[in-house]
Amino acid sequence: MANALPVPHNLVTDAWVKATWEEFLALADSPELERARFYYDNGYTRIETMPIGSGHSQDNTLLSQTVSLYGTIKNIRIKGFTNGSFRKQSMRECQPDMAFYIGADFKIPPKTSKPIDVDEFGAPHLVIEIASTTLNDDIGRKRLLYERLKVQEYWVVDAGEVIAFEVVDGGSKQIRESKVLPGLKISLIEEALKRSQAQDDGEVNRWLLQVSNG
């Protein structure tokens, strides 16, 4: 654990603030902030309050189920993490809504209370953030963080729209079909989100099974 520096009374949340790695670790280890999420990149940290709304939690669950179900149907090896922490020591850290290791070659990180070391396990292949009031940040500065972390694909979900990026050659470009989950069209994810407004998870899953096997 980092040195227990005091949590500042004027702590700024939901914004990027200049900080050293040691200051970031102290904040991330603070019991007063145990329900917050933390990001660090290029000498700046961002502390986010955890969303509590029904919409965010429903979308989070649906997206996790959809990605895992698609991997199961297509016999793609996959391991998912909800609110996991991924760390490149002394350089950057992220705690996305969802992240997935995908493919034949990844090593499953052990179940511990520590962040996943991307130098040992690699960056997750797919990262998903659900935007609330943070869309500009999700497609801006966080997108740069994930490019630098070398994830392969990054989705931002905003009010039923999925903005998906392939990360390649140190940058990213928008896509409408997943590269890490071959054959998965982004429009199918958006349709699942739309259906979830009126249908329960079982109904949406049965629809996904039908269209994915079609």
Secondary structure, DSSP 8 states (H G I E B T S, - for coil): --------TT---SSEEE--HHHHHHHHT-GGGTTEEEEEETTEEEEEE----HHHHHHHHHHHHHHHHHHHHTT--EEEEES--EEETTTEEE--SEEEEESSS-------SS-EEHHHH---SEEEEE-SS-HHHHTTHHHHHHHHHT-SEEEEEETTEEEEEEEETTEEEEESB-TTTTT-BHHHHHHHHHHTTTS-HHHHHHHHHHHH--
